[in-house]
Amino acid sequence: MVQLVSANCVGQSVTDSLAAPFTLKGIDGKEHSMQDMLGNKLTVIVFWATWGTDSIKMLDDLQQLYGKYKNNGLEIIGVCVEQQVITDSIRQKIVDTLQRKQVTFPNLIDHELQTFRLYGVIAVPTTFVVDRSLRILYKLSGYPIVGRDQLYDFVLEKIGVKTPKVVHVQKGHEPNKEALRIYNMARLEFKKGRVEAASRYVARANSIDSLFANPLLLLAEIHLSEDNLTEAAKALERALKLEPKSADALSLKGLLLTKQGNTAEAIELLQKAVSQDSTKAMAHCYLGYALGCQGDLQGALREFSHAELLSNDDYRIPLFRYKVYMRFQKMREAATDSVKAQRLREASTIHY
């Protein structure tokens, strides 16, 4: 039985999981088996998409790695997870991207995202490092600076060309354990729709550890859900003082600006948040909402699609898309998303 590594591991070395074999069509239209493409020593499998800023950065970096070390037993396989259905125009976009970036390692297209789901991918890009026995030796979700350095050091060590350097990570604020426990309870209550209970837990967590930004972000999220923009702005201001570069804080600030009618500023901020961390589903969702409010339905739907690739069980994504459809008076599509949002919300309440 194939056991896949947990999808929430980031930059983690693992040796007790096996990669599931797959066969996909390449950009040449022919079917290729992953097992026939393995490197003599090591294989890097990267799930990517043309719409992901970090994916494009990773293509550049992996191409450099491939050019230098393909003769040292290293193989790289790209799996493009562009979207559920691959049309001729989408396929051409993928090909054009690979040609523009001068990518020479093999790339396959994951039609209907079956391999994406098989591997439990939740962020794009996500990278697996496997040996010839299909053991998953390493997994990296997203493309954080420290994580990618550790990934490349790990690969170079395994193919015998380098001893990995020691990476010193500068840690941020370490939250009080009790504050963290109470904050998690607040998130749970909010997900169940019990706003008053969530707000009380947030206040307790903040009183225990005033330097812990997450309770303030959740408080802002609660206020935004109630359209209490004044209080949301106050909570966000406090959170941003603690973590000015937080992608979550920037995303919520973008949503606030959209609700305030400052869509141009919101879009600029949300694009910055997505560029900073393209694995944040809600950053894409809020960007889609802002684009929709500005009148760009196609751009909005594109961002909502990206958000669902990263998180296909979050009721907020169809909820915000419903609001955009209503703006464009697309009643049938809006009704579908309204039902979907309600179903996902009920499911989250049951599971939690």
PyMOL commands that set and color helices and strands:
alter all, ss='L'
color gray80, all
select helices_A, chain A and resi 34-37+53-72+88-100+111-118+145-158+177-191+195-208+213-225+229-242+247-259+263-276+281-294+297-310+316-327+331-351
alter helices_A, ss='H'
color red, helices_A
select strands_A, chain A and resi 12-13+23-26+31-33+42-48+74-80+107-109+126-130+136-141
alter strands_A, ss='S'
color yellow, strands_A
deselect
rebuild
show_as cartoon
